[in-house]
Amino acid sequence: MDHTSTQYDDVISMCRELFKKKAHDYGTAWRILRLPSLTDQIFIKAQRIRGLQQNEVRKVDEGEQPEFIGIINYAVMALIQLQKGVADQPDISPNEAITLYDEQVRLTKTLMENKNHDYGEAWREMRVSSLTDLILQKLLRVKQIEDNKGETLVSEGIDANYQDMINYAIFALILLSETA
């Protein structure tokens, strides 16, 4: 479990650094994005990963790694939007965005640690393609919850689904790094 925690932190460090650089370049323009827009961005990335996994020919020379990083960062943005609400204009500084990012990652890592304890790190025996499919399944669930205006009868909320997507994407990046 300690090894997983270190690997998790390494992946997050890489994602956070990209998030921070983009916040410097673009500010926090993403604050205007509604949740369905963020969900769709994540969906595009997950679909691209699935395409890369299924197609032998690649027309764009980018692999799965940048797309999984994008899933993580967009899902963190979605969690921030759930917490703060959508803004009409960028309303937080890049430094505040990083603080909010760190808070959401801390909560999401705690969830991972709790589930990892209960499931015994079963994800280590999974294929990256299965993790991709689980992310897509979570996205379809989120889309349905969004279409239901956030109402669920017995299901976990949107936030838990975004957290699971982050954790699955981190697991995929860990597995990819171990086979590289």
C-alpha positions as CSV (number, residue, x, y, z in Angstrom):
1,M,0.0,0.0,0.0
2,D,2.9,2.4,0.7
3,H,4.2,1.7,-2.8
4,T,0.8,2.6,-4.3
5,S,0.7,5.8,-2.2
6,T,4.1,6.8,-3.6
7,Q,3.1,6.0,-7.1
8,Y,-0.2,7.8,-6.7
9,D,1.6,10.9,-5.5
10,D,4.1,10.7,-8.4
11,V,1.2,10.6,-10.9
12,I,-0.6,13.5,-9.2
13,S,2.6,15.5,-9.1
14,M,2.9,15.2,-12.9
15,C,-0.8,16.1,-13.4
16,R,-0.6,19.0,-10.9
17,E,2.4,20.4,-12.6
18,L,0.6,20.5,-16.0
19,F,-2.5,22.0,-14.3
20,K,-0.3,24.7,-12.7
21,K,1.4,25.5,-16.0
22,K,-1.9,25.8,-17.8
23,A,-3.3,28.0,-15.0
24,H,-0.3,30.3,-15.7
25,D,-0.9,30.3,-19.4
26,Y,-4.7,30.4,-19.5
27,G,-5.7,31.6,-16.0
28,T,-8.8,29.9,-14.7
29,A,-11.0,30.3,-17.7
30,W,-12.3,26.7,-17.1
31,R,-14.4,28.2,-14.2
32,I,-17.1,29.1,-16.7
33,L,-17.5,25.4,-17.8
34,R,-20.7,23.8,-16.7
35,L,-20.5,20.2,-15.5
36,P,-21.9,18.6,-18.7
37,S,-19.1,20.4,-20.6
38,L,-16.5,19.0,-18.3
39,T,-18.1,15.6,-18.5
40,D,-18.0,15.8,-22.3
41,Q,-14.3,16.8,-22.3
42,I,-13.5,13.7,-20.2
43,F,-15.7,11.6,-22.4
44,I,-13.8,12.7,-25.5
45,K,-10.5,11.8,-23.8
46,A,-11.7,8.4,-22.7
47,Q,-13.1,7.6,-26.2
48,R,-9.7,8.6,-27.7
49,I,-7.9,6.3,-25.3
50,R,-10.3,3.5,-26.2
51,G,-9.6,4.2,-29.9
52,L,-5.9,4.1,-29.3
53,Q,-6.3,0.8,-27.6
54,Q,-8.3,-0.7,-30.4
55,N,-6.7,0.8,-33.5
56,E,-3.4,-0.4,-34.8
57,V,-2.9,2.8,-36.9
58,R,-2.5,6.1,-35.1
59,K,-2.7,9.3,-37.1
60,V,-1.7,11.6,-34.2
61,D,1.5,10.8,-32.5
62,E,0.3,11.0,-28.9
63,G,-0.3,8.0,-26.6
64,E,-2.6,7.2,-23.8
65,Q,-0.7,9.0,-21.1
66,P,-1.6,12.6,-22.0
67,E,-5.2,11.6,-22.3
68,F,-5.3,9.9,-18.9
69,I,-3.7,13.1,-17.4
70,G,-6.4,15.1,-19.1
71,I,-9.1,12.9,-17.5
72,I,-7.6,13.5,-14.1
73,N,-7.3,17.2,-14.5
74,Y,-10.7,17.7,-16.0
75,A,-12.3,15.5,-13.3
76,V,-10.6,17.6,-10.6
77,M,-12.0,20.7,-12.3
78,A,-15.4,19.2,-12.2
79,L,-15.1,18.5,-8.5
80,I,-14.1,22.1,-7.9
81,Q,-17.1,23.2,-9.9
82,L,-19.3,21.0,-7.8
83,Q,-17.9,22.6,-4.7
84,K,-17.8,26.2,-5.8
85,G,-20.5,26.4,-8.5
86,V,-20.0,27.6,-12.0
87,A,-18.8,31.2,-12.5
88,D,-19.7,33.7,-15.2
89,Q,-16.1,34.8,-15.4
90,P,-12.9,33.4,-14.0
91,D,-13.2,34.3,-10.3
92,I,-10.2,32.6,-8.7
93,S,-6.5,33.1,-9.0
94,P,-4.2,30.3,-10.4
95,N,-2.8,29.9,-6.8
96,E,-6.3,29.5,-5.4
97,A,-7.0,27.0,-8.1
98,I,-4.0,25.0,-7.1
99,T,-5.1,25.0,-3.4
100,L,-8.6,23.8,-4.5
101,Y,-6.9,21.1,-6.7
102,D,-4.9,19.9,-3.8
103,E,-7.9,19.7,-1.6
104,Q,-9.9,17.6,-4.1
105,V,-6.9,15.3,-4.7
106,R,-6.5,14.8,-1.0
107,L,-10.2,13.7,-0.7
108,T,-9.9,11.5,-3.7
109,K,-6.7,9.8,-2.5
110,T,-8.4,9.1,0.8
111,L,-11.2,7.4,-1.0
112,M,-8.7,5.4,-3.0
113,E,-6.9,4.3,0.2
114,N,-10.1,3.2,1.8
115,K,-11.3,1.3,-1.3
116,N,-7.8,-0.2,-1.9
117,H,-7.9,-1.5,1.7
118,D,-11.2,-3.2,1.1
119,Y,-10.5,-4.5,-2.4
120,G,-6.9,-5.5,-1.8
121,E,-5.4,-3.6,-4.7
122,A,-7.4,-5.7,-7.2
123,W,-6.7,-3.0,-9.8
124,R,-3.1,-4.2,-10.1
125,E,-4.5,-7.4,-11.9
126,M,-6.6,-5.4,-14.3
127,R,-5.8,-4.4,-17.8
128,V,-5.5,-0.7,-18.8
129,S,-8.3,-1.3,-21.3
130,S,-10.6,-2.4,-18.5
131,L,-9.8,0.7,-16.5
132,T,-10.7,2.7,-19.7
133,D,-14.0,0.9,-19.9
134,L,-14.8,1.6,-16.3
135,I,-14.0,5.3,-16.8
136,L,-16.4,5.3,-19.8
137,Q,-19.1,3.5,-17.7
138,K,-18.7,6.2,-15.0
139,L,-19.0,8.9,-17.6
140,L,-22.3,7.4,-18.9
141,R,-23.6,7.2,-15.4
142,V,-22.7,10.9,-14.8
143,K,-24.4,11.9,-18.1
144,Q,-27.5,10.1,-17.0
145,I,-27.4,11.8,-13.6
146,E,-26.9,15.1,-15.3
147,D,-29.9,14.4,-17.5
148,N,-31.9,13.6,-14.4
149,K,-30.9,17.1,-13.0
150,G,-28.7,15.5,-10.4
151,E,-31.4,13.4,-8.9
152,T,-30.7,9.8,-8.0
153,L,-32.8,7.2,-6.1
154,V,-30.1,4.9,-4.8
155,S,-26.9,5.7,-6.5
156,E,-23.8,7.6,-5.4
157,G,-23.6,11.2,-6.6
158,I,-21.7,12.8,-9.4
159,D,-18.8,13.6,-7.1
160,A,-18.1,10.0,-6.3
161,N,-18.1,9.1,-10.0
162,Y,-15.6,11.8,-10.8
163,Q,-13.4,10.6,-7.9
164,D,-13.6,7.1,-9.3
165,M,-12.6,8.3,-12.7
166,I,-9.5,10.1,-11.2
167,N,-8.5,7.0,-9.4
168,Y,-9.0,4.7,-12.4
169,A,-7.0,7.1,-14.6
170,I,-4.2,7.1,-11.9
171,F,-4.2,3.4,-11.8
172,A,-3.9,3.2,-15.6
173,L,-1.0,5.6,-15.5
174,I,0.7,3.5,-12.8
175,L,0.2,0.3,-14.8
176,L,1.4,2.0,-18.0
177,S,4.6,3.1,-16.3
178,E,5.2,-0.4,-15.0
179,T,5.1,-1.9,-18.5
180,A,7.1,0.9,-20.2
